[in-house]
Amino acid sequence: MTQQPFSRPGAIDLSALKRPAQPPTRATSPAAAAPSPAAAGHSAYSLDVTEENFQQVIESSMTAPVLLVFYSRTKMPESGNLADDMAAVSGEFDGRYLVGLVDIDAVPQIAQAMQIQSIPLVVAVVDGRPMPLFQDVVPIEELRTALTQVGQQLTTQGITGRHQPRGAAPVEGEEPEVDPRYAAAQDALGEGDIDLAVAEYQKLVDANPADTEAAAGLAMAKVLQRTQGADLNAARAAAAAAPDDVDAQTLVADLDLLGGHVEDAFNRLVGLVARTSDADRTRARDHLLGLFAAVGNDDERVLAGRRNLASALF
């Protein structure tokens, strides 16, 4: 499954639906977008998307991310299985995501508005802006891993709102729920103060080493800290000129990770571990372990990276 780094490109063009857009509000609850019980999904955080509720589903991304799953049981039955699995796992993230199931046979207008070229396709929507997340039918455990990793990346960007379960009554004027544990670190990231974000995440990890979300936030914030002001082309040239230089190689690995080239980052450092010894080998190994933490220790790429690291060490 290809995992892209989370970003916020252009907003969804709703004009193809020929419905007037309603002004988004950050207090919009996905409960308002819920279909009839007969059309309900498999958890309190999933629903079938219709032409009538599509606008409200997109508006709910102002509160927390929405994951749109495009599928067709007639054209590709396996894509229907992916939709079922996404709906099933949505309840495991306690409102971190709202999963919208888009049957392109039932609502072709939505597929046209989103310019969907193929199925299955999962699109993440944050603040009304879409980004393709993945387009493969994968086992449900890989879905859990992918959604966990996306959640960790969102946290490092200060995006921690949560949806209310469908059926819960929204409170008038209520702000999106933000986990107070991460508020200081997220505020620092939002203000561009990466050094402060690192310090705040470090406090959380020191207070509770078992807080995996804080640990992932710390690891990713450190990647951001190390790459501030770095020029990718210059970094690659320096690494090519000095293949055993730990500083040069780890900088490119950091930049690769931020660019979504996770396996490239891991393989670069595994190779460095294999070529070096003593203090340099230790530095390369420790840096790689930090990147594993940033991605998430349950990610399949991390598991493969750990196996490759063990082979390089022994």
N, C-alpha and C positions, 0 to 999 in steps of 0.2 A: 504494500500500500504506500503510495507516495504522499508524504506529509509536507505541505508547504508552510513556510513561516507565516504567522498571522499578520495581516496588514489590512488596510482599509481603503481599497480602491473605490471607483465611482459608485454612486448610489443606484439603487434599482430603479429602472424606468417603468413606472406603472401605467404609462399612457396607453399601452396596448390593451389594457383592460377596459379603457374608455369609461372609467369611473372617477368621479372627483376625489382628489386626495384630501384626506382629513389631516389637520395639523397634528403632528405627533406630540405626545406628552410623556414625560418620564414616569408618570404614575399609572400609565395604561397597564392593566393586568391582563395576562393571557386568558383569564377566566372570561373576559368579555368577548374573546374570540372563540369560545368553545362552541362546537356544533352540538347537535342533539345527542342524547346519550347513545343512540343507536350507532352514531358515527364516531364515537369516542375512540381514542387510541388505547394503548395497553398500560398507561400509567397516568398519574395526575399531571405529568409534564409532557404529554404528547397529544396530538389532535390531528384530524383530517383537515387539510386545507381546502377551502372552497373559494369560488369567485367572490362570494359574499363576505367571507371573513379574512381574505388574504391581506387586505389593507391593515386590519387590526393586528394580524400576526406579525407583519413587518414592523408596525409601530411598537409592538412589545419588545422588539430588539433594542429599543431605547433604554429598557430596564436591565436586560441581560441578553446574552447571545441566543439567537434562534438558529436551529439547524434544519434546513429544508432538505427533505429526502425525495428526489424525483424518481419515480418508478412506474412500471407497467407490468401487471401480471399477465397480460395477453401477449405482449411483445417480448418480454423477458421475465419469466416466472421467478428467476433467481433474484431479480431486483425487488420483487415483492417480499422475498425472504429477508433481504437487507432492511427494508422498511419495517418489517415486523420486529427484527432484532433491535433496530434503533429505537423504536417505540418502547420495547421491553427494557432496555438499559437506561432510558431517559430518567426513570424514577430513582436510579441509584446515585444520582448526582445532586439530589436535594434542591432542585430548582436552578442549578448552574446553567442549564440549557432548557429551552422549549423546543421539542422536536415536532416539526410540521411535516406531515406526510402528504405529498403531492402526487396523486394518481394522474399521470399526463393523459390518460384516456378519458377520464372524467372531467378534467379541467385543462384542456389544451391551450386555453387562452393564457394561463399562467406560465406554462412552458414557453409559449411564444414571447411573452413579456420578458422572461428571464433569458431568452435566447439559448435555450437548452439544446445542445447538439447531440447528446447521447445519454443513455441511462445504463446503469444507475449513476446518480450523481448526488453528492451531499454538498450543500452550499452553506457556509457559515455566514450569518448576517449579524453585524454589530452596528448599532446606531443607524440602522437603515441601509447599511452598506454591505454588499455581498463579496464573498471570496470563495471560489471552489476549494473544497477541503479534500475530498477524495472521490474516486469514481470506480471503485472496485467492490465486488461482493467478497467480503472477508469474514472469517469466523468471528463469533460474538466476542471472544476474548480479545481479539485484536481491536475490535471497536472500543471496548472498555479502555484498553491501553491508549488508543488514539485520543479518546475524549479526555482522559486524564492528562495527557501531555498538553492538549490544547488548553485545558483549564489552568495548567501551570504557567503556560506562556501568557495567558490573559492576565493572570494575577500579577506577573512581573510588569505588565503594562497598566496596572491600576484598575483593571476591569473586574469587579467582584460582585456586581449586582446579582440578585437571584429572583427568579420568577416565583409568584405565588402558585400553589397547586390549583389546578382548575377546579372551580366550584367554591374556592375561598373568596369571601367578599373583600374587595379592596377597600382600604381606608382612604377617605377623601384627602387629597393633598399629600399622601404619604410618599416619602422619598424612597428610591430603591434601597433594598437591604444591602448593607456593606458590612463584611466581617470586620469588627473593630480591631481584631488582632493585627490586621495588615494595613490599617488606615495610615499610620505614619509613613511606612515604606512606600505605599501607593501614592500618597501625597508628594513625597519626595520625587518619585519617578515622574509624576505629572508635572512637576516644576522643573524637571531636567536636572535635579540634584542627585546624580547617581551615587556619589560617595555617601551621601546621607542615607540613601535607600539601602546600600550595602550595610551600613552601620545598624539600621533599624531591623533589617532581616537577621543580622547576626545576633541581635538581642533576643529575637524570637527563638532562634535555633539554640542559643545558650540556655534559654529558660526551658525549652522543651525539645530535646534532640529528636524526639519521635514525630515532630510536626513535619511531615514530608512536604507539605505545600510550602511551608516557610523555607525548608532546606532547598527546594527547587527554586524558589524565588531568590534566595541568596546566591545560588550557583549562577542563575541567569543574570542577576544584577552584576555579579563579578565579571561575567563575560562582557557585558555592556561597559563596565568600568575599564576593562583592559583594552577595549577596542576604540575608546573615544579618540577621535581625530585620526584614526588609522586610515591610510590610503591602500586600498586593496591591491592595485597594480604594483605599487612599490613593495608591499609586503610579500607578494608572490615572487617578485624578482629577487628580493633578499633571500627568501627561502630556497629558491632554485639555486642561488649562488652558494649557499651554505647549508647543505642538506642535513648536517649534524648539529647545527646551531639550535639549541633548545628554544631560545627566545624567538627566533625567526619562525620556527616551525609551529610553535604554540600560538603565535599571533595569527597565522594563516588558518590554523584549526579553529580558532575562535571566530574568525570572519566567515569561514565555511559554515559553521554551526548557525550563526545568525542569518546566513543566506539560505538556510534550509538544506545544505549539503551535509547531512548528519553523518552518513557513512564515510564520506570523504574525510571529514574531520577526524573521525575515529581511526580510519585506516592510516592517515598521516602520522598520528601519534603512536599507533601500534608499531609502525615501521621504525619510528624514531626510538622507541623502547628497544626494539630488536638490534638496532645499530649502535646504541650507546651503552655506557657502563657507569657504575658507581653513582656519583652525585647527579650527573646528567640523566642517567636512566631513572633515578628516583624522581627527579623533577618532572620528567616527561610522563611517568606513570601517574604521579599525583595530579598533574594537570588533566590527564585523560579521565581520571576518576571524578574530577570536578565536572567535566562535560557530561559524563554519565548521569550525574545527579541533576544537571540542568535539564536533560532530556526526560529523565524518569527511569528509575531502576527496573520497572516492569516492561519497558518498551522492548520489542523484539530486537531492535537494532542495538540496544544496550546489552542485551543478553548475548548477542553474537559478538559484540565488541569485547565483552568480558572473556568470552572463550578465546578470541584471538589474542587478547592481552596475556592470558595465562600461557598460551603457546609461545608467545614472544619471550616471556619471562623464564619459562622452564623448558 
